[in-house]
């Protein structure tokens, strides 16, 4: 069994307790963060893995959630869960299982986990990686399997093989490698994400230190990544959340690299341009440890995760168009089957609203079936608008 599949199996079954900066418990519903590691425990504890697999590990009753198409923002995942209710409810009734109930913090953490299940890429091809090692002229400076140059360190004894580790090592050694290549007339190689994945697979396959050190595979810490993004000067060139410099491309609201290997390759490929700009601005190249870069990546993903806030006015229009007000009312106006939106307390966070919708979905699905009504399907943007609308109603009660 490959390490990625083994790790995923442990996560799904809750067989291990992983600690980052604190216990991997679900986050409070009012908190700003969501924990994918806690979400993996929710996935196992709530029995989701009995019906759903993650990249082939788990049940076969429902779809494999490791193969959900991108994007995986909070609202895209929330809408996917909502749209899945009728089919899921029918299958659970057939299996004699009660509807799944989730607290707000379990909802947030579970979706954070589903957003991160592709954090780990499949293994590359070592044979292709060996050819890349030669074709990209890495062999001129580095030695592998006792073949190659000695200008750079031997790659036979690398002990960490994740893309984030390689991205950090290549970033930190980038300026020195650039000078060495220039002095020897070696053209700086450019990598695609797939090429880097195969190259790392080759390094891993021949490493004499394999198994001597723990492999860094865990997602980073969002809050620490945000601090580092500012402290290391990234924000001086890259705008994010409406703040930051205009030198580099803004990193909020744009499509992030779907693969960590793509991200690592981009850092290497764009390294010379970034180094030139930092030299022009008399800014030293900031060093980055692997765990620090993992934190920065987690922060960038978190920005995209909630990158599209909803519009409460569109949400109200949507609630009417989707028939929500045929069963629910606002200030006494509308249907009487469901609760009055204005009288429901505590819907102050997106995860709180989504968990309330989810927990209500089982009874709603049965009632709509009795009334021969079609289930209201929602796009991710529509879910964001509807959540914003419900939150606005809650604030109007205060």
Short mmCIF file of the C-alpha atoms (twelve columns), coordinates in Angstrom:
data_MODEL
# 
_entry.id   MODEL 
# 
loop_
_atom_site.group_PDB 
_atom_site.id 
_atom_site.type_symbol 
_atom_site.label_atom_id 
_atom_site.label_alt_id 
_atom_site.label_comp_id 
_atom_site.label_asym_id 
_atom_site.label_seq_id 
_atom_site.Cartn_x 
_atom_site.Cartn_y 
_atom_site.Cartn_z 
_atom_site.pdbx_PDB_model_num 
ATOM 1   C CA . UNK A 1   0.000   0.000  0.000   1 
ATOM 2   C CA . UNK A 2   1.355   3.407  -0.943  1 
ATOM 3   C CA . UNK A 3   1.870   5.920  1.812   1 
ATOM 4   C CA . UNK A 4   -0.815  8.252  0.466   1 
ATOM 5   C CA . UNK A 5   -3.417  5.498  0.507   1 
ATOM 6   C CA . UNK A 6   -2.292  4.309  3.926   1 
ATOM 7   C CA . UNK A 7   -2.446  7.800  5.347   1 
ATOM 8   C CA . UNK A 8   -5.869  8.370  3.841   1 
ATOM 9   C CA . UNK A 9   -7.165  5.106  5.256   1 
ATOM 10  C CA . UNK A 10  -5.992  6.109  8.733   1 
ATOM 11  C CA . UNK A 11  -7.664  9.490  8.370   1 
ATOM 12  C CA . UNK A 12  -10.961 8.009  7.214   1 
ATOM 13  C CA . UNK A 13  -11.217 5.449  9.976   1 
ATOM 14  C CA . UNK A 14  -10.073 7.789  12.729  1 
ATOM 15  C CA . UNK A 15  -7.401  5.266  13.709  1 
ATOM 16  C CA . UNK A 16  -4.834  7.920  14.538  1 
ATOM 17  C CA . UNK A 17  -4.899  11.162 16.487  1 
ATOM 18  C CA . UNK A 18  -2.953  13.868 14.670  1 
ATOM 19  C CA . UNK A 19  -1.763  16.960 16.478  1 
ATOM 20  C CA . UNK A 20  -0.745  20.220 14.823  1 
ATOM 21  C CA . UNK A 21  -0.974  23.299 17.025  1 
ATOM 22  C CA . UNK A 22  -3.669  21.752 19.208  1 
ATOM 23  C CA . UNK A 23  -6.070  18.810 19.486  1 
ATOM 24  C CA . UNK A 24  -7.704  17.858 16.174  1 
ATOM 25  C CA . UNK A 25  -11.207 18.515 17.463  1 
ATOM 26  C CA . UNK A 26  -13.877 20.212 15.395  1 
ATOM 27  C CA . UNK A 27  -13.699 23.990 15.432  1 
ATOM 28  C CA . UNK A 28  -16.287 26.199 17.163  1 
ATOM 29  C CA . UNK A 29  -19.045 27.320 14.784  1 
ATOM 30  C CA . UNK A 30  -18.221 30.966 15.418  1 
ATOM 31  C CA . UNK A 31  -14.483 30.487 14.843  1 
ATOM 32  C CA . UNK A 32  -12.730 31.817 11.738  1 
ATOM 33  C CA . UNK A 33  -10.930 28.593 10.890  1 
ATOM 34  C CA . UNK A 34  -11.924 25.107 9.846   1 
ATOM 35  C CA . UNK A 35  -9.737  22.090 10.455  1 
ATOM 36  C CA . UNK A 36  -9.393  19.466 7.683   1 
ATOM 37  C CA . UNK A 37  -7.765  16.993 10.091  1 
ATOM 38  C CA . UNK A 38  -10.707 17.267 12.481  1 
ATOM 39  C CA . UNK A 39  -12.949 16.930 9.426   1 
ATOM 40  C CA . UNK A 40  -11.300 13.622 8.563   1 
ATOM 41  C CA . UNK A 41  -12.300 12.353 12.003  1 
ATOM 42  C CA . UNK A 42  -15.872 13.560 11.443  1 
ATOM 43  C CA . UNK A 43  -15.872 11.691 8.112   1 
ATOM 44  C CA . UNK A 44  -14.976 8.474  9.903   1 
ATOM 45  C CA . UNK A 45  -17.000 8.944  13.105  1 
ATOM 46  C CA . UNK A 46  -20.222 9.834  11.267  1 
ATOM 47  C CA . UNK A 47  -19.952 6.785  9.043   1 
ATOM 48  C CA . UNK A 48  -19.424 8.700  5.786   1 
ATOM 49  C CA . UNK A 49  -16.593 6.328  4.870   1 
ATOM 50  C CA . UNK A 50  -19.047 3.421  5.010   1 
ATOM 51  C CA . UNK A 51  -20.746 4.729  1.867   1 
ATOM 52  C CA . UNK A 52  -18.159 7.031  0.276   1 
ATOM 53  C CA . UNK A 53  -14.569 6.346  -0.707  1 
ATOM 54  C CA . UNK A 54  -11.680 8.791  -0.928  1 
ATOM 55  C CA . UNK A 55  -9.557  7.837  -3.952  1 
ATOM 56  C CA . UNK A 56  -10.768 4.253  -3.737  1 
ATOM 57  C CA . UNK A 57  -10.476 3.877  0.056   1 
ATOM 58  C CA . UNK A 58  -13.882 3.453  1.699   1 
ATOM 59  C CA . UNK A 59  -17.424 2.433  0.787   1 
ATOM 60  C CA . UNK A 60  -18.859 2.004  -2.689  1 
ATOM 61  C CA . UNK A 61  -22.504 2.953  -2.056  1 
ATOM 62  C CA . UNK A 62  -22.067 6.641  -2.907  1 
ATOM 63  C CA . UNK A 63  -19.646 8.440  -5.211  1 
ATOM 64  C CA . UNK A 64  -15.931 8.629  -4.496  1 
ATOM 65  C CA . UNK A 65  -15.481 12.039 -2.856  1 
ATOM 66  C CA . UNK A 66  -11.821 12.152 -3.807  1 
ATOM 67  C CA . UNK A 67  -12.909 12.565 -7.410  1 
ATOM 68  C CA . UNK A 68  -15.219 15.558 -6.991  1 
ATOM 69  C CA . UNK A 69  -14.535 18.004 -9.844  1 
ATOM 70  C CA . UNK A 70  -12.907 21.329 -8.997  1 
ATOM 71  C CA . UNK A 71  -13.549 23.883 -7.637  1 
ATOM 72  C CA . UNK A 72  -13.934 22.955 -3.995  1 
ATOM 73  C CA . UNK A 73  -14.777 26.197 -2.258  1 
ATOM 74  C CA . UNK A 74  -16.893 26.146 0.884   1 
ATOM 75  C CA . UNK A 75  -20.058 27.017 -1.027  1 
ATOM 76  C CA . UNK A 76  -19.378 24.617 -3.905  1 
ATOM 77  C CA . UNK A 77  -19.068 21.776 -1.401  1 
ATOM 78  C CA . UNK A 78  -22.114 22.938 0.552   1 
ATOM 79  C CA . UNK A 79  -24.221 23.009 -2.619  1 
ATOM 80  C CA . UNK A 80  -22.922 19.567 -3.651  1 
ATOM 81  C CA . UNK A 81  -23.956 18.152 -0.274  1 
ATOM 82  C CA . UNK A 82  -27.374 19.808 -0.567  1 
ATOM 83  C CA . UNK A 83  -28.012 18.602 -4.114  1 
ATOM 84  C CA . UNK A 84  -27.050 15.081 -3.052  1 
ATOM 85  C CA . UNK A 85  -29.745 14.919 -0.326  1 
ATOM 86  C CA . UNK A 86  -32.591 13.133 -2.200  1 
ATOM 87  C CA . UNK A 87  -30.359 10.351 -3.533  1 
ATOM 88  C CA . UNK A 88  -28.549 9.996  -0.218  1 
ATOM 89  C CA . UNK A 89  -31.788 9.969  1.807   1 
ATOM 90  C CA . UNK A 90  -33.252 7.208  -0.383  1 
ATOM 91  C CA . UNK A 91  -30.137 5.044  -0.026  1 
ATOM 92  C CA . UNK A 92  -29.967 5.562  3.741   1 
ATOM 93  C CA . UNK A 93  -33.621 4.583  4.138   1 
ATOM 94  C CA . UNK A 94  -32.922 1.452  2.100   1 
ATOM 95  C CA . UNK A 95  -30.002 0.646  4.415   1 
ATOM 96  C CA . UNK A 96  -32.097 1.386  7.502   1 
ATOM 97  C CA . UNK A 97  -29.875 4.268  8.582   1 
ATOM 98  C CA . UNK A 98  -31.143 7.506  10.165  1 
ATOM 99  C CA . UNK A 99  -30.441 10.867 8.487   1 
ATOM 100 C CA . UNK A 100 -26.976 12.224 9.208   1 
ATOM 101 C CA . UNK A 101 -26.892 15.113 11.678  1 
ATOM 102 C CA . UNK A 102 -23.987 17.560 11.888  1 
ATOM 103 C CA . UNK A 103 -23.170 20.373 14.289  1 
ATOM 104 C CA . UNK A 104 -21.944 23.651 12.771  1 
ATOM 105 C CA . UNK A 105 -18.325 22.929 13.650  1 
ATOM 106 C CA . UNK A 106 -18.576 19.364 12.297  1 
ATOM 107 C CA . UNK A 107 -20.028 20.768 9.072   1 
ATOM 108 C CA . UNK A 108 -17.220 23.290 8.652   1 
ATOM 109 C CA . UNK A 109 -14.464 20.817 9.438   1 
ATOM 110 C CA . UNK A 110 -15.962 18.103 7.221   1 
ATOM 111 C CA . UNK A 111 -16.069 20.429 4.218   1 
ATOM 112 C CA . UNK A 112 -12.524 21.614 4.956   1 
ATOM 113 C CA . UNK A 113 -11.455 17.964 4.799   1 
ATOM 114 C CA . UNK A 114 -13.277 17.408 1.494   1 
ATOM 115 C CA . UNK A 115 -11.642 20.539 0.117   1 
ATOM 116 C CA . UNK A 116 -8.206  19.158 0.996   1 
ATOM 117 C CA . UNK A 117 -8.490  15.509 -0.048  1 
ATOM 118 C CA . UNK A 118 -6.541  16.262 -3.218  1 
ATOM 119 C CA . UNK A 119 -3.808  17.964 -1.195  1 
ATOM 120 C CA . UNK A 120 -1.801  14.817 -1.832  1 
ATOM 121 C CA . UNK A 121 -0.910  14.006 -5.441  1 
ATOM 122 C CA . UNK A 122 -0.496  10.494 -6.832  1 
ATOM 123 C CA . UNK A 123 3.018   9.119  -7.048  1 
ATOM 124 C CA . UNK A 124 5.045   9.914  -10.145 1 
ATOM 125 C CA . UNK A 125 6.922   7.603  -12.495 1 
ATOM 126 C CA . UNK A 126 10.564  7.021  -11.392 1 
ATOM 127 C CA . UNK A 127 11.634  5.865  -14.859 1 
ATOM 128 C CA . UNK A 128 10.352  9.076  -16.421 1 
ATOM 129 C CA . UNK A 129 11.950  11.027 -13.560 1 
ATOM 130 C CA . UNK A 130 15.342  9.471  -14.292 1 
ATOM 131 C CA . UNK A 131 15.144  10.656 -17.889 1 
ATOM 132 C CA . UNK A 132 14.128  14.142 -16.708 1 
ATOM 133 C CA . UNK A 133 17.174  14.200 -14.422 1 
ATOM 134 C CA . UNK A 134 19.360  13.818 -17.522 1 
ATOM 135 C CA . UNK A 135 17.329  15.808 -20.031 1 
ATOM 136 C CA . UNK A 136 17.027  18.840 -17.740 1 
ATOM 137 C CA . UNK A 137 20.814  18.698 -17.161 1 
ATOM 138 C CA . UNK A 138 20.435  18.275 -13.406 1 
ATOM 139 C CA . UNK A 139 23.019  15.500 -13.789 1 
ATOM 140 C CA . UNK A 140 25.725  18.052 -14.582 1 
ATOM 141 C CA . UNK A 141 25.744  19.384 -11.002 1 
ATOM 142 C CA . UNK A 142 24.026  16.680 -8.931  1 
ATOM 143 C CA . UNK A 143 24.804  13.039 -8.477  1 
ATOM 144 C CA . UNK A 144 22.254  10.216 -8.459  1 
ATOM 145 C CA . UNK A 145 23.101  6.526  -8.262  1 
ATOM 146 C CA . UNK A 146 26.809  7.542  -8.305  1 
ATOM 147 C CA . UNK A 147 26.359  9.242  -11.681 1 
ATOM 148 C CA . UNK A 148 26.626  12.995 -12.135 1 
ATOM 149 C CA . UNK A 149 28.495  16.079 -11.076 1 
ATOM 150 C CA . UNK A 150 29.674  17.166 -7.661  1 
ATOM 151 C CA . UNK A 151 29.108  20.918 -7.897  1 
ATOM 152 C CA . UNK A 152 25.797  20.525 -6.075  1 
ATOM 153 C CA . UNK A 153 24.832  18.158 -3.254  1 
ATOM 154 C CA . UNK A 154 24.180  14.511 -4.007  1 
ATOM 155 C CA . UNK A 155 20.474  13.689 -4.237  1 
ATOM 156 C CA . UNK A 156 20.991  10.074 -3.200  1 
ATOM 157 C CA . UNK A 157 20.349  10.827 0.467   1 
ATOM 158 C CA . UNK A 158 17.305  13.087 0.354   1 
ATOM 159 C CA . UNK A 159 15.016  12.232 3.269   1 
ATOM 160 C CA . UNK A 160 11.901  14.282 2.458   1 
ATOM 161 C CA . UNK A 161 10.009  13.798 -0.785  1 
ATOM 162 C CA . UNK A 162 6.892   15.959 -0.647  1 
ATOM 163 C CA . UNK A 163 6.446   18.767 -3.190  1 
ATOM 164 C CA . UNK A 164 6.392   21.392 -0.435  1 
ATOM 165 C CA . UNK A 165 9.772   20.201 0.857   1 
ATOM 166 C CA . UNK A 166 11.244  20.325 -2.636  1 
ATOM 167 C CA . UNK A 167 9.682   23.747 -3.290  1 
ATOM 168 C CA . UNK A 168 11.264  25.126 -0.106  1 
ATOM 169 C CA . UNK A 169 14.666  23.565 -0.860  1 
ATOM 170 C CA . UNK A 170 14.654  24.813 -4.454  1 
ATOM 171 C CA . UNK A 171 13.573  28.281 -3.292  1 
ATOM 172 C CA . UNK A 172 16.266  28.549 -0.647  1 
ATOM 173 C CA . UNK A 173 19.024  27.273 -2.943  1 
ATOM 174 C CA . UNK A 174 17.694  29.026 -6.036  1 
ATOM 175 C CA . UNK A 175 20.004  32.067 -6.016  1 
ATOM 176 C CA . UNK A 176 23.149  29.952 -5.496  1 
ATOM 177 C CA . UNK A 177 22.052  27.474 -8.167  1 
ATOM 178 C CA . UNK A 178 21.355  30.323 -10.596 1 
ATOM 179 C CA . UNK A 179 24.895  31.655 -10.139 1 
ATOM 180 C CA . UNK A 180 26.436  28.188 -10.556 1 
ATOM 181 C CA . UNK A 181 24.457  27.486 -13.726 1 
ATOM 182 C CA . UNK A 182 25.315  30.854 -15.192 1 
ATOM 183 C CA . UNK A 183 29.021  30.340 -14.474 1 
ATOM 184 C CA . UNK A 184 28.981  26.973 -16.249 1 
ATOM 185 C CA . UNK A 185 26.765  28.041 -19.138 1 
ATOM 186 C CA . UNK A 186 23.942  25.728 -18.112 1 
ATOM 187 C CA . UNK A 187 20.451  26.735 -19.146 1 
ATOM 188 C CA . UNK A 188 18.139  26.930 -16.174 1 
ATOM 189 C CA . UNK A 189 15.576  24.105 -16.473 1 
ATOM 190 C CA . UNK A 190 11.841  24.714 -16.372 1 
ATOM 191 C CA . UNK A 191 9.529   22.110 -14.856 1 
ATOM 192 C CA . UNK A 192 5.865   21.331 -15.247 1 
ATOM 193 C CA . UNK A 193 4.051   19.971 -12.223 1 
ATOM 194 C CA . UNK A 194 3.939   16.500 -13.780 1 
ATOM 195 C CA . UNK A 195 7.666   16.572 -14.542 1 
ATOM 196 C CA . UNK A 196 8.488   17.579 -10.992 1 
ATOM 197 C CA . UNK A 197 6.278   14.784 -9.664  1 
ATOM 198 C CA . UNK A 198 8.141   12.198 -11.768 1 
ATOM 199 C CA . UNK A 199 11.526  13.655 -10.836 1 
ATOM 200 C CA . UNK A 200 10.735  13.484 -7.120  1 
ATOM 201 C CA . UNK A 201 9.515   9.890  -7.579  1 
ATOM 202 C CA . UNK A 202 12.927  9.043  -9.038  1 
ATOM 203 C CA . UNK A 203 14.752  10.738 -6.151  1 
ATOM 204 C CA . UNK A 204 12.602  8.811  -3.700  1 
ATOM 205 C CA . UNK A 205 13.180  5.494  -5.478  1 
ATOM 206 C CA . UNK A 206 16.972  5.665  -5.124  1 
ATOM 207 C CA . UNK A 207 17.334  7.430  -1.778  1 
ATOM 208 C CA . UNK A 208 19.594  5.578  0.613   1 
ATOM 209 C CA . UNK A 209 17.925  7.353  3.548   1 
ATOM 210 C CA . UNK A 210 14.391  6.203  2.743   1 
ATOM 211 C CA . UNK A 211 12.483  5.723  5.965   1 
ATOM 212 C CA . UNK A 212 15.044  7.424  8.200   1 
ATOM 213 C CA . UNK A 213 12.952  10.573 8.650   1 
ATOM 214 C CA . UNK A 214 9.209   11.301 8.889   1 
ATOM 215 C CA . UNK A 215 7.644   12.426 5.631   1 
ATOM 216 C CA . UNK A 216 5.968   15.829 5.724   1 
ATOM 217 C CA . UNK A 217 2.460   15.333 4.396   1 
ATOM 218 C CA . UNK A 218 0.108   17.308 6.638   1 
ATOM 219 C CA . UNK A 219 -1.724  20.464 5.576   1 
ATOM 220 C CA . UNK A 220 -0.321  23.694 6.992   1 
ATOM 221 C CA . UNK A 221 -1.780  26.118 9.527   1 
ATOM 222 C CA . UNK A 222 -3.826  28.931 8.023   1 
ATOM 223 C CA . UNK A 223 -3.244  31.528 10.745  1 
ATOM 224 C CA . UNK A 224 0.512   30.974 10.766  1 
ATOM 225 C CA . UNK A 225 0.547   31.131 6.960   1 
ATOM 226 C CA . UNK A 226 -1.160  34.516 7.011   1 
ATOM 227 C CA . UNK A 227 1.427   35.805 9.511   1 
ATOM 228 C CA . UNK A 228 4.302   34.490 7.410   1 
ATOM 229 C CA . UNK A 229 2.848   35.934 4.208   1 
ATOM 230 C CA . UNK A 230 3.213   39.374 5.789   1 
ATOM 231 C CA . UNK A 231 6.383   38.799 7.842   1 
ATOM 232 C CA . UNK A 232 8.405   37.390 4.918   1 
ATOM 233 C CA . UNK A 233 7.401   40.246 2.646   1 
ATOM 234 C CA . UNK A 234 5.184   38.283 0.231   1 
ATOM 235 C CA . UNK A 235 2.400   40.817 0.754   1 
ATOM 236 C CA . UNK A 236 4.711   43.639 -0.367  1 
ATOM 237 C CA . UNK A 237 4.546   42.326 -3.937  1 
ATOM 238 C CA . UNK A 238 1.401   40.202 -4.051  1 
ATOM 239 C CA . UNK A 239 -2.002  41.644 -3.218  1 
ATOM 240 C CA . UNK A 240 -4.411  39.572 -1.177  1 
ATOM 241 C CA . UNK A 241 -7.706  40.389 0.521   1 
ATOM 242 C CA . UNK A 242 -7.607  43.820 -1.089  1 
ATOM 243 C CA . UNK A 243 -4.252  44.677 0.485   1 
ATOM 244 C CA . UNK A 244 -0.642  44.378 -0.581  1 
ATOM 245 C CA . UNK A 245 1.682   45.490 -3.340  1 
ATOM 246 C CA . UNK A 246 0.974   45.554 -7.089  1 
ATOM 247 C CA . UNK A 247 4.353   44.165 -8.216  1 
ATOM 248 C CA . UNK A 248 3.317   40.531 -8.566  1 
ATOM 249 C CA . UNK A 249 -0.072  39.116 -9.509  1 
ATOM 250 C CA . UNK A 250 -2.779  39.254 -6.811  1 
ATOM 251 C CA . UNK A 251 -3.285  35.934 -5.074  1 
ATOM 252 C CA . UNK A 252 -6.880  36.348 -3.937  1 
ATOM 253 C CA . UNK A 253 -9.850  35.609 -6.146  1 
ATOM 254 C CA . UNK A 254 -7.710  33.833 -8.752  1 
ATOM 255 C CA . UNK A 255 -7.510  30.134 -9.520  1 
ATOM 256 C CA . UNK A 256 -4.831  28.550 -7.390  1 
ATOM 257 C CA . UNK A 257 -2.659  25.724 -8.590  1 
ATOM 258 C CA . UNK A 258 -4.716  22.559 -8.255  1 
ATOM 259 C CA . UNK A 259 -1.636  20.441 -7.511  1 
ATOM 260 C CA . UNK A 260 1.122   21.018 -4.991  1 
ATOM 261 C CA . UNK A 261 3.563   19.897 -7.681  1 
ATOM 262 C CA . UNK A 262 2.225   22.650 -9.959  1 
ATOM 263 C CA . UNK A 263 2.708   25.134 -7.118  1 
ATOM 264 C CA . UNK A 264 6.253   23.921 -6.448  1 
ATOM 265 C CA . UNK A 265 7.121   24.044 -10.160 1 
ATOM 266 C CA . UNK A 266 5.750   27.586 -10.451 1 
ATOM 267 C CA . UNK A 267 7.871   28.755 -7.515  1 
ATOM 268 C CA . UNK A 268 10.955  27.363 -9.253  1 
ATOM 269 C CA . UNK A 269 10.072  28.630 -12.716 1 
ATOM 270 C CA . UNK A 270 9.251   32.140 -11.514 1 
ATOM 271 C CA . UNK A 271 12.186  32.278 -9.125  1 
ATOM 272 C CA . UNK A 272 14.515  34.314 -11.408 1 
ATOM 273 C CA . UNK A 273 11.892  37.001 -12.043 1 
ATOM 274 C CA . UNK A 274 11.127  37.249 -8.334  1 
ATOM 275 C CA . UNK A 275 14.832  37.367 -7.460  1 
ATOM 276 C CA . UNK A 276 15.437  40.179 -9.960  1 
ATOM 277 C CA . UNK A 277 12.570  42.209 -8.545  1 
ATOM 278 C CA . UNK A 278 13.737  41.707 -4.959  1 
ATOM 279 C CA . UNK A 279 17.270  42.737 -5.971  1 
ATOM 280 C CA . UNK A 280 15.868  45.860 -7.637  1 
ATOM 281 C CA . UNK A 281 13.943  46.693 -4.482  1 
ATOM 282 C CA . UNK A 282 16.983  45.869 -2.292  1 
ATOM 283 C CA . UNK A 283 15.003  43.156 -0.527  1 
ATOM 284 C CA . UNK A 284 16.777  39.958 0.576   1 
ATOM 285 C CA . UNK A 285 15.335  36.661 -0.613  1 
ATOM 286 C CA . UNK A 286 13.379  35.412 2.424   1 
ATOM 287 C CA . UNK A 287 14.249  31.858 3.487   1 
ATOM 288 C CA . UNK A 288 11.382  29.414 3.895   1 
ATOM 289 C CA . UNK A 289 11.372  26.134 5.790   1 
ATOM 290 C CA . UNK A 290 9.128   23.397 4.433   1 
ATOM 291 C CA . UNK A 291 6.633   23.673 7.287   1 
ATOM 292 C CA . UNK A 292 6.479   27.442 6.803   1 
ATOM 293 C CA . UNK A 293 5.778   27.103 3.095   1 
ATOM 294 C CA . UNK A 294 3.056   24.548 3.908   1 
ATOM 295 C CA . UNK A 295 1.488   27.166 6.188   1 
ATOM 296 C CA . UNK A 296 1.612   29.806 3.432   1 
ATOM 297 C CA . UNK A 297 0.001   27.399 0.957   1 
ATOM 298 C CA . UNK A 298 -2.752  26.637 3.471   1 
ATOM 299 C CA . UNK A 299 -3.389  30.374 3.887   1 
ATOM 300 C CA . UNK A 300 -3.615  30.936 0.119   1 
ATOM 301 C CA . UNK A 301 -6.069  28.068 -0.202  1 
ATOM 302 C CA . UNK A 302 -8.161  29.407 2.670   1 
ATOM 303 C CA . UNK A 303 -8.537  32.762 0.916   1 
ATOM 304 C CA . UNK A 304 -9.836  31.043 -2.195  1 
ATOM 305 C CA . UNK A 305 -12.018 28.765 -0.043  1 
ATOM 306 C CA . UNK A 306 -14.205 31.724 0.956   1 
ATOM 307 C CA . UNK A 307 -13.312 33.895 -2.054  1 
ATOM 308 C CA . UNK A 308 -16.887 34.489 -3.246  1 
ATOM 309 C CA . UNK A 309 -19.149 35.991 -0.551  1 
ATOM 310 C CA . UNK A 310 -22.854 35.907 -1.273  1 
ATOM 311 C CA . UNK A 311 -25.314 38.735 -1.875  1 
ATOM 312 C CA . UNK A 312 -28.289 38.841 0.503   1 
ATOM 313 C CA . UNK A 313 -30.547 40.592 -2.024  1 
ATOM 314 C CA . UNK A 314 -29.903 37.939 -4.645  1 
ATOM 315 C CA . UNK A 315 -30.412 35.373 -1.883  1 
ATOM 316 C CA . UNK A 316 -33.886 36.699 -1.111  1 
ATOM 317 C CA . UNK A 317 -34.829 36.599 -4.791  1 
ATOM 318 C CA . UNK A 318 -33.474 33.063 -4.969  1 
ATOM 319 C CA . UNK A 319 -35.435 31.975 -1.884  1 
ATOM 320 C CA . UNK A 320 -38.625 33.065 -3.613  1 
ATOM 321 C CA . UNK A 321 -37.675 31.536 -6.984  1 
ATOM 322 C CA . UNK A 322 -36.710 28.175 -5.461  1 
ATOM 323 C CA . UNK A 323 -39.964 27.959 -3.522  1 
ATOM 324 C CA . UNK A 324 -38.411 28.293 -0.062  1 
ATOM 325 C CA . UNK A 325 -41.063 30.802 0.937   1 
ATOM 326 C CA . UNK A 326 -43.787 28.349 0.006   1 
ATOM 327 C CA . UNK A 327 -42.926 26.455 3.197   1 
ATOM 328 C CA . UNK A 328 -40.995 29.047 5.232   1 
ATOM 329 C CA . UNK A 329 -42.104 32.539 6.172   1 
ATOM 330 C CA . UNK A 330 -40.438 35.874 6.907   1 
ATOM 331 C CA . UNK A 331 -42.018 37.866 9.729   1 
ATOM 332 C CA . UNK A 332 -45.182 35.820 9.406   1 
ATOM 333 C CA . UNK A 333 -45.476 36.195 5.620   1 
ATOM 334 C CA . UNK A 334 -45.149 33.061 3.535   1 
ATOM 335 C CA . UNK A 335 -45.625 29.353 4.205   1 
ATOM 336 C CA . UNK A 336 -46.274 27.749 7.559   1 
ATOM 337 C CA . UNK A 337 -44.802 24.292 7.073   1 
ATOM 338 C CA . UNK A 338 -41.243 25.253 8.009   1 
ATOM 339 C CA . UNK A 339 -39.979 27.726 10.641  1 
ATOM 340 C CA . UNK A 340 -40.002 31.489 10.117  1 
ATOM 341 C CA . UNK A 341 -36.547 32.524 8.910   1 
ATOM 342 C CA . UNK A 342 -36.538 35.608 11.133  1 
ATOM 343 C CA . UNK A 343 -37.268 33.598 14.249  1 
ATOM 344 C CA . UNK A 344 -34.420 31.104 13.926  1 
ATOM 345 C CA . UNK A 345 -31.601 32.169 16.245  1 
ATOM 346 C CA . UNK A 346 -27.877 31.555 16.004  1 
ATOM 347 C CA . UNK A 347 -27.449 31.503 12.201  1 
ATOM 348 C CA . UNK A 348 -24.477 33.843 12.386  1 
ATOM 349 C CA . UNK A 349 -21.817 31.838 10.491  1 
ATOM 350 C CA . UNK A 350 -21.863 30.123 7.072   1 
ATOM 351 C CA . UNK A 351 -21.216 26.695 8.626   1 
ATOM 352 C CA . UNK A 352 -24.083 27.268 11.081  1 
ATOM 353 C CA . UNK A 353 -26.514 28.033 8.260   1 
ATOM 354 C CA . UNK A 354 -25.342 25.078 6.172   1 
ATOM 355 C CA . UNK A 355 -25.549 22.640 9.101   1 
ATOM 356 C CA . UNK A 356 -29.102 23.850 9.838   1 
ATOM 357 C CA . UNK A 357 -30.039 23.278 6.187   1 
ATOM 358 C CA . UNK A 358 -28.409 19.837 6.222   1 
ATOM 359 C CA . UNK A 359 -30.052 18.714 9.467   1 
ATOM 360 C CA . UNK A 360 -33.407 19.950 8.162   1 
ATOM 361 C CA . UNK A 361 -32.945 18.255 4.804   1 
ATOM 362 C CA . UNK A 362 -34.134 14.776 5.798   1 
ATOM 363 C CA . UNK A 363 -37.550 15.932 6.972   1 
ATOM 364 C CA . UNK A 364 -37.753 18.405 4.086   1 
ATOM 365 C CA . UNK A 365 -37.001 15.716 1.500   1 
ATOM 366 C CA . UNK A 366 -39.783 13.485 2.796   1 
ATOM 367 C CA . UNK A 367 -42.294 16.352 2.938   1 
ATOM 368 C CA . UNK A 368 -41.477 17.481 -0.589  1 
ATOM 369 C CA . UNK A 369 -41.822 13.900 -1.849  1 
ATOM 370 C CA . UNK A 370 -45.292 13.707 -0.262  1 
ATOM 371 C CA . UNK A 371 -46.223 16.984 -1.985  1 
ATOM 372 C CA . UNK A 372 -44.665 15.849 -5.314  1 
ATOM 373 C CA . UNK A 373 -42.320 18.850 -5.307  1 
ATOM 374 C CA . UNK A 374 -38.929 18.847 -7.031  1 
ATOM 375 C CA . UNK A 375 -35.849 19.192 -4.827  1 
ATOM 376 C CA . UNK A 376 -34.374 22.712 -5.194  1 
ATOM 377 C CA . UNK A 377 -30.883 22.336 -6.668  1 
ATOM 378 C CA . UNK A 378 -28.296 25.029 -5.919  1 
ATOM 379 C CA . UNK A 379 -25.065 26.155 -7.565  1 
ATOM 380 C CA . UNK A 380 -22.170 27.192 -5.344  1 
ATOM 381 C CA . UNK A 381 -22.811 30.890 -6.009  1 
ATOM 382 C CA . UNK A 382 -26.500 30.427 -5.228  1 
ATOM 383 C CA . UNK A 383 -25.666 28.711 -1.952  1 
ATOM 384 C CA . UNK A 384 -23.459 31.683 -1.054  1 
ATOM 385 C CA . UNK A 385 -26.298 34.115 -1.809  1 
ATOM 386 C CA . UNK A 386 -28.851 32.076 0.147   1 
ATOM 387 C CA . UNK A 387 -26.554 31.779 3.170   1 
ATOM 388 C CA . UNK A 388 -25.916 35.539 3.051   1 
ATOM 389 C CA . UNK A 389 -29.668 36.152 2.961   1 
ATOM 390 C CA . UNK A 390 -30.343 33.944 5.983   1 
ATOM 391 C CA . UNK A 391 -27.452 35.537 7.888   1 
ATOM 392 C CA . UNK A 392 -28.825 39.018 7.098   1 
ATOM 393 C CA . UNK A 393 -32.193 38.008 8.516   1 
ATOM 394 C CA . UNK A 394 -30.468 36.858 11.686  1 
ATOM 395 C CA . UNK A 395 -28.614 40.155 12.033  1 
ATOM 396 C CA . UNK A 396 -31.856 42.094 11.582  1 
ATOM 397 C CA . UNK A 397 -33.189 40.412 14.733  1 
ATOM 398 C CA . UNK A 398 -30.425 41.908 16.877  1 
# 
